[in-house]
């Protein structure tokens, strides 16, 4: 029960972090500072979401020994996903630095979650 509660808490913290990033994007667009496509942001969020759900599922199932391997696999998956987004989304090229900042923000959140899971 403790693992499930911790996993749920970690999931909610990740979702709160994502909501804050979406709100930051909204307010930056309203102020006219930056113009990002929500679809691309959602794709970046979704790749991170899949990884977080996998890590938490492995943690609940008591498979902590392979969480690191899953993380490495998802880093490669997300790298290819970013390549796909860069090639097929026209808006990506206009604000490439901003999208990579989003990518690194989600990656940092995943790494912090992973470290917290492995310390438990």
C-alpha positions as CSV (number, residue, x, y, z in Angstrom):
1,X,0.0,0.0,0.0
2,X,2.9,2.3,0.7
3,X,4.3,1.9,-2.7
4,X,1.0,2.6,-4.4
5,X,0.5,5.7,-2.3
6,X,4.0,7.0,-3.1
7,X,3.5,6.2,-6.8
8,X,0.2,8.1,-6.8
9,X,1.8,11.1,-5.0
10,X,4.7,11.1,-7.5
11,X,2.3,10.9,-10.4
12,X,0.3,13.8,-9.1
13,X,3.5,15.9,-8.6
14,X,4.5,15.1,-12.3
15,X,1.0,16.2,-13.5
16,X,1.2,19.4,-11.4
17,X,4.6,20.1,-13.0
18,X,3.2,19.6,-16.5
19,X,0.2,21.8,-15.7
20,X,2.6,24.5,-14.5
21,X,4.6,24.2,-17.8
22,X,1.4,24.5,-19.8
23,X,0.3,27.6,-17.8
24,X,3.7,29.2,-18.2
25,X,3.4,28.6,-22.0
26,X,-0.1,30.2,-21.9
27,X,1.0,33.3,-20.0
28,X,4.1,33.7,-22.2
29,X,1.9,33.6,-25.3
30,X,-0.6,36.1,-23.8
31,X,2.2,38.5,-23.0
32,X,3.5,38.1,-26.6
33,X,7.0,36.9,-25.4
34,X,6.9,33.6,-27.1
35,X,4.6,31.7,-29.5
36,X,4.7,27.9,-29.1
37,X,2.4,25.3,-30.6
38,X,0.3,23.4,-27.9
39,X,0.3,20.3,-30.1
40,X,4.1,20.0,-30.0
41,X,4.1,20.7,-26.3
42,X,1.5,17.9,-25.8
43,X,3.7,15.5,-27.8
44,X,6.7,16.3,-25.7
45,X,4.5,15.9,-22.5
46,X,3.1,12.6,-23.8
47,X,6.5,11.0,-24.4
48,X,7.5,11.9,-20.8
49,X,4.1,10.7,-19.5
50,X,4.6,7.3,-21.0
51,X,8.0,7.0,-19.3
52,X,6.8,8.1,-15.9
53,X,3.9,5.7,-16.0
54,X,6.3,2.9,-16.9
55,X,8.7,3.8,-14.0
56,X,5.8,4.0,-11.5
57,X,4.4,0.7,-12.7
58,X,7.7,-1.1,-12.4
59,X,8.1,0.5,-8.9
60,X,4.7,-0.8,-7.8
61,X,5.4,-4.3,-9.2
62,X,8.7,-4.3,-7.2
63,X,10.9,-4.5,-10.3
64,X,13.2,-1.6,-9.2
65,X,16.3,-3.4,-10.6
66,X,15.2,-2.7,-14.2
67,X,13.9,0.9,-13.8
68,X,17.3,2.2,-14.9
69,X,17.2,0.1,-18.1
70,X,13.6,1.3,-18.8
71,X,14.8,4.9,-18.3
72,X,17.6,4.4,-20.9
73,X,15.2,2.9,-23.3
74,X,12.8,5.8,-22.9
75,X,15.7,8.3,-23.4
76,X,16.3,6.7,-26.8
77,X,12.6,6.7,-27.5
78,X,12.2,10.3,-26.7
79,X,15.3,11.2,-28.8
80,X,13.6,9.6,-31.8
81,X,10.3,11.3,-30.9
82,X,12.0,14.7,-30.9
83,X,13.6,13.9,-34.3
84,X,10.1,12.9,-35.6
85,X,8.6,16.1,-34.3
86,X,11.5,18.2,-35.7
87,X,11.0,16.7,-39.2
88,X,7.2,16.6,-39.5
89,X,6.1,19.7,-37.4
90,X,6.7,22.9,-39.3
91,X,6.4,25.1,-36.2
92,X,9.2,23.3,-34.5
93,X,11.9,24.9,-36.5
94,X,10.8,28.5,-35.6
95,X,11.2,28.0,-31.9
96,X,13.6,25.1,-31.6
97,X,15.4,26.3,-28.5
98,X,12.1,26.8,-26.6
99,X,11.0,23.3,-27.5
100,X,14.3,21.8,-26.4
101,X,14.0,23.7,-23.1
102,X,10.6,22.0,-22.6
103,X,12.2,18.7,-23.5
104,X,14.9,19.2,-20.9
105,X,12.4,20.3,-18.3
106,X,10.4,17.1,-18.7
107,X,13.6,15.1,-18.8
108,X,14.8,16.7,-15.5
109,X,11.4,15.9,-13.9
110,X,11.8,12.3,-15.0
111,X,15.4,12.1,-13.7
112,X,14.3,13.5,-10.3
113,X,11.4,11.0,-10.1
114,X,13.8,8.2,-11.0
115,X,16.3,9.1,-8.4
116,X,13.5,9.3,-5.8
117,X,12.2,5.9,-6.8
118,X,15.6,4.3,-6.7
119,X,16.3,5.8,-3.2
120,X,13.2,4.2,-1.8
